[in-house]
Amino acid sequence: MSRRREQRESVLLRAVQEVLSRGLADPRIRGLLTVTEVRLTEDGKQAFVSVSVLPGEKAELTMHGLRAATAHIRRDVMKRVRLREMPSLEFRLDGRVKRHAEVLGAINRASGATPPAVEPGRPAANDGNGPAGDAGGDPSGGVDVEPQ
């Protein structure tokens, strides 16, 4: 893969994530959305946007809403990104994040481990996702789009 194409994919991923984080008016788009990957075709005319949706019960309806809003999302991405040719966007459901969560849950159940509790007034232990006591945000870059 060319370096230029990788750069374009990265820029598109950030732009799509930013558009989704600002929220869409479509009530079908709910839950925690994470843009996990953007893949451009060889000619750069089409971009496949992989999106993870949690909880899984909302995935089908959310994907339907995203596909209906594709033109709006593309237009907003065009305003943020300066590309000679803006590719068409195609949203695809990425089940990898859900499978990872299921595997981790199964491991925790099998080992009988419970997640460490945080005592009030004490910072959380450093779990490798940020500085100790960092309770802010989702390290995967997910966007919670629940209506207010």
Summary of the structure (lengths in Angstrom):
residues: 148
radius of gyration: 17.8
end to end distance: 41.4
largest distance: 54.7
contacts: 354
relative contact order: 0.19
helix: 40%
strand: 18%
